[in-house]
């Protein structure tokens, strides 16, 4: 149980009163330990996806003494791919993994199985035609292997999104720890709630345009961070 009330307040930029209301209404997963509320980072991750939560740019500060990830670099590492074929979730995930860059230490079959297992638990579609497939548990051990891959589908596909919209773009995340995963997810959530970014994805913009846009937004996030 590695998050406290204050962390949730910082993470979602809401008041303590709001967090306590979420707890009372059982809207957020939490535990009461020695008269204090605690939150499991992995469960908060699932809650973010299922509720399409837009996170605060302060998330990397939460218990993280390492240098924050650079999302543009992660995307360069993972790559951007177009025209991924498939008429089922299984098909598109299989075809995407066949195309993207993954570490030699990971079996493609194991990765596909992990992604399908995650989808069977709850769809990773977050709405607006976007899904974020990822293994439930980290499959890499080296920070240098952390990556984000964008896969544009050949044709939109029903992923079971809450808004009912078919998915046209996948973001496949490979992270080496739950903490890093939550950090990457925070930046991705921030981007995917931005209408300009959604338009870039819908238009299947060139990789250069997407990366340039992300770099600008990352600079904005850094400027918003508080100075200690």
Phi, psi and omega per residue, in radians:
X1 nan 1.537 -2.923
X2 -1.797 0.062 3.098
X3 -2.106 2.491 3.127
X4 -1.938 3.095 3.116
X5 -0.950 -0.788 -3.119
X6 -1.059 -0.672 3.127
X7 -1.114 -0.718 3.132
X8 -1.155 -0.688 3.086
X9 -1.036 -0.839 3.136
X10 -1.156 -0.703 -3.069
X11 -1.090 -0.814 -3.062
X12 -1.789 -0.020 3.120
X13 0.954 0.868 3.075
X14 -2.182 2.987 3.126
X15 -1.416 2.806 3.046
X16 -1.028 -0.641 3.131
X17 -1.015 -0.714 3.128
X18 -1.147 -0.739 3.135
X19 -1.092 -0.775 3.120
X20 -1.110 -0.589 3.081
X21 -1.175 -0.730 3.067
X22 -1.008 -0.741 -3.128
X23 -1.120 -0.828 -3.116
X24 -1.051 -0.693 -3.127
X25 -1.503 0.045 3.119
X26 1.016 0.691 3.122
X27 -1.600 -0.265 -3.094
X28 -2.287 2.374 -3.135
X29 -1.219 2.246 -3.139
X30 -2.712 2.967 -3.138
X31 -2.351 2.534 3.076
X32 -1.813 1.976 -3.081
X33 -2.168 2.045 -3.131
X34 0.888 0.883 3.056
X35 1.157 0.291 3.081
X36 -2.262 2.580 3.128
X37 -1.537 2.398 3.098
X38 -2.293 2.678 -3.067
X39 -2.260 2.405 3.104
X40 -1.530 2.187 -3.058
X41 -1.032 -0.702 -3.137
X42 -1.138 -0.678 3.139
X43 -1.221 -0.637 3.076
X44 -1.115 -0.641 3.070
X45 -0.991 -0.850 3.139
X46 -1.111 -0.675 -3.124
X47 -1.144 -0.664 3.096
X48 -1.022 -0.832 -3.113
X49 -1.141 -0.784 -3.056
X50 -1.241 -0.415 -3.109
X51 -1.917 0.102 3.134
X52 0.895 0.859 -3.093
X53 -1.371 2.331 3.034
X54 -1.652 2.150 -3.001
X55 -1.608 2.805 3.064
X56 -1.311 2.591 3.097
X57 -1.238 -0.105 3.131
X58 -1.429 -0.064 -3.070
X59 -0.894 -0.739 -3.124
X60 -0.998 -0.313 -3.136
X61 -1.338 -0.326 -2.993
X62 -1.266 1.690 3.078
X63 1.129 0.426 -3.055
X64 -2.138 1.863 -3.127
X65 -1.612 -0.024 3.131
X66 -1.512 2.880 3.115
X67 -1.163 2.322 3.124
X68 -1.020 2.613 3.131
X69 -1.234 2.662 3.044
X70 -1.796 1.916 -3.019
X71 -1.086 -0.671 3.134
X72 -1.071 -0.682 3.105
X73 -1.164 -0.679 3.116
X74 -1.083 -0.652 3.141
X75 -1.240 -0.661 3.054
X76 -1.091 -0.634 -3.136
X77 -1.191 -0.697 -3.083
X78 -1.508 -0.633 3.101
X79 1.643 2.861 3.098
X80 -2.116 2.271 -3.008
X81 -2.286 2.482 -3.109
X82 -2.038 2.746 3.033
X83 1.045 0.854 3.029
X84 -1.322 2.058 -3.079
X85 -1.415 2.883 3.058
X86 2.502 2.513 3.136
X87 -1.980 -0.005 3.068
X88 -2.350 2.840 3.098
X89 -1.028 -0.744 3.124
X90 -1.029 -0.786 -3.109
X91 -1.084 -0.857 -3.050
X92 -1.203 -0.609 3.101
X93 -1.179 -0.741 3.105
X94 -1.069 -0.816 -3.099
X95 -1.215 -0.571 3.102
X96 -1.167 -0.796 -3.129
X97 -1.129 -0.522 3.077
X98 -1.175 -0.402 -3.084
X99 -1.692 -0.636 -2.961
X100 -1.369 2.844 3.073
X101 -1.402 2.114 3.058
X102 -2.254 2.659 -3.140
X103 -1.051 2.554 3.138
X104 -1.088 -0.384 -3.100
X105 -1.313 -0.207 -3.117
X106 -1.818 2.311 3.035
X107 -1.364 2.288 3.114
X108 -1.045 -0.686 3.136
X109 -1.106 -0.715 3.124
X110 -1.156 -0.678 -3.132
X111 -1.168 -0.779 3.110
X112 -1.048 -0.767 3.128
X113 -1.067 -0.700 3.141
X114 -1.163 -0.691 3.128
X115 -1.173 -0.740 3.132
X116 -1.153 -0.662 3.104
X117 -1.093 -0.715 3.119
X118 -1.125 -0.734 3.135
X119 -1.146 -0.571 -3.131
X120 -1.184 -0.436 3.128
X121 -1.384 -0.743 3.135
X122 -2.956 2.369 -3.138
X123 -1.045 2.455 3.081
X124 -1.614 0.153 3.064
X125 -1.230 2.248 -3.084
X126 -1.883 0.074 -3.138
X127 1.758 2.935 -3.130
X128 1.008 0.533 3.061
X129 1.370 0.306 -3.055
X130 -2.118 2.421 3.024
X131 -2.293 2.653 -3.090
X132 -2.204 1.276 3.124
X133 -1.095 2.403 3.118
X134 -2.826 2.630 3.049
X135 -1.151 2.541 3.118
X136 -1.144 -0.628 3.112
X137 -2.062 2.519 -3.134
X138 -0.963 2.431 3.128
X139 -1.980 -0.066 3.108
X140 -2.072 2.706 -3.093
X141 -2.053 -0.154 -3.095
X142 -1.886 2.177 -3.135
X143 -1.010 -0.522 -3.115
X144 -1.157 -0.338 -3.129
X145 -1.560 -0.056 3.118
X146 -1.061 2.341 -3.085
X147 -2.684 2.784 2.978
X148 -2.279 2.215 3.115
X149 -2.010 2.348 3.029
X150 -1.745 2.245 3.121
X151 -2.176 2.006 3.077
X152 -1.541 2.172 -3.091
X153 -1.336 2.606 3.118
X154 -1.103 -0.628 3.073
X155 -2.543 2.499 -3.133
X156 -0.991 2.560 -3.027
X157 -2.382 2.454 3.093
X158 -1.232 2.020 3.111
X159 -1.887 0.108 -3.096
X160 1.337 0.559 3.140
X161 -1.169 2.571 -3.125
X162 -1.110 -0.540 -3.136
X163 -1.479 -0.016 3.085
X164 1.359 -0.031 -3.100
X165 -1.424 2.375 3.092
X166 -1.174 2.634 -3.101
X167 -1.506 2.321 3.072
X168 -2.015 -0.244 -3.085
X169 -2.404 2.312 3.050
X170 -1.910 2.431 2.916
X171 -1.967 1.931 -3.131
X172 -1.703 2.066 -3.061
X173 -1.776 2.300 2.982
X174 -2.192 1.912 -3.112
X175 -2.195 2.777 -3.013
X176 -1.756 -0.039 3.106
X177 -2.750 2.682 3.099
X178 -0.999 -0.646 -3.139
X179 -1.106 -0.813 3.117
X180 -1.142 -0.644 -3.139
X181 -1.063 -0.770 -3.129
X182 -1.143 -0.636 3.097
X183 -1.122 -0.829 3.141
X184 -1.117 -0.728 3.139
X185 -1.081 -0.621 -3.141
X186 -1.101 -0.772 3.140
X187 -1.185 -0.695 3.138
X188 -1.152 -0.708 3.105
X189 -1.091 -0.752 3.101
X190 -0.996 -0.789 -3.119
X191 -1.186 -0.773 -3.020
X192 -1.266 -0.233 3.049
X193 -1.578 0.054 -3.120
X194 -1.696 2.172 -3.061
X195 -1.093 -0.651 3.122
X196 -1.077 -0.737 -3.141
X197 -1.171 -0.711 3.086
X198 -1.011 -0.710 3.130
X199 -1.134 -0.690 3.095
X200 -1.037 -0.712 3.140
X201 -1.211 -0.759 3.141
X202 -1.081 -0.592 -3.130
X203 -1.501 -0.059 -3.083
X204 0.907 0.923 -3.082
X205 -1.047 2.732 3.093
X206 -1.025 2.639 -3.127
X207 -0.956 -0.688 -3.128
X208 -1.021 -0.763 -3.109
X209 -1.177 -0.696 -3.138
X210 -1.147 -0.817 -3.119
X211 -1.154 -0.716 3.108
X212 -1.058 -0.731 3.135
X213 -1.107 -0.765 3.139
X214 -1.091 -0.713 3.122
X215 -1.063 -0.714 3.117
X216 -1.115 -0.776 -3.118
X217 -1.177 -0.625 3.100
X218 -1.134 -0.654 3.077
X219 -1.115 -0.660 3.093
X220 -1.110 -0.727 3.134
X221 -1.112 -0.694 -3.140
X222 -1.156 -0.671 -3.142
X223 -1.177 -0.454 -3.137
X224 -1.400 -0.286 -3.060
X225 -1.183 2.449 -3.128
X226 -1.172 2.584 3.095
X227 -1.645 2.193 -3.114
X228 -1.474 nan nan
